Amino acid sequence: MAGTLPMPPLPQGRFEGRIAFQQQVRDALAAAAREGWREIILSDPSFEDWPLGERAVAESLQAWSASGRRCTLLARRWEPAIRLHARFVTWRRTWSHIIEARACPSADVLELPSAIWSPAWALQRLDPERCVGHSGAEAERRLALREALREWLQKSTPAFPASTLGL
């Protein structure tokens, strides 16, 4: 039968380096769209080195966006991401009804998780400077990351509005 080849499963295990990290972000968001993940949490102090401004990532996010989906975004500060990732900002504005963006400006840059969480798979950079981390579908890791993110979200406030009001 002719057609597209099946996509390889998402990576499991340790990763190292900025290129590997960025590829895992791309692959995760493509999988979210392809597999219809219902919920995603993206967390990083600034998202500066994430590939969020790339066309392929924007297309994956657009394809993922649908009724019944939910995305939570958590950053220490949103200004770097807004400045660097125009496509991501446009996506956030378009889909504001399914996206909750929050900030935790008092967080230490090294403590706020740099992670992607979903009920099916998770990625966490344990050393953001060197882009060393772990990804996988193990339930224990996903649960531990979800709990850590829940604690940070409780400390956070709404941020990165979909539109700016004013004169």
Protein Blocks (a to p, Z undefined) as FASTA:
>chain_A
ZZddddddddedjdedjklmmmmmmmmmmmmmmnopabdcdddfklmmpcklpmklmmmm
mmmpcghiacddddfblklmmmmmmmlmmmmmmmmmmcccdddfkbcfklmccddddfkb
ccddfblmnopacddjbfklmmmmmmmmmmmmmmpccehifbdcdZZ
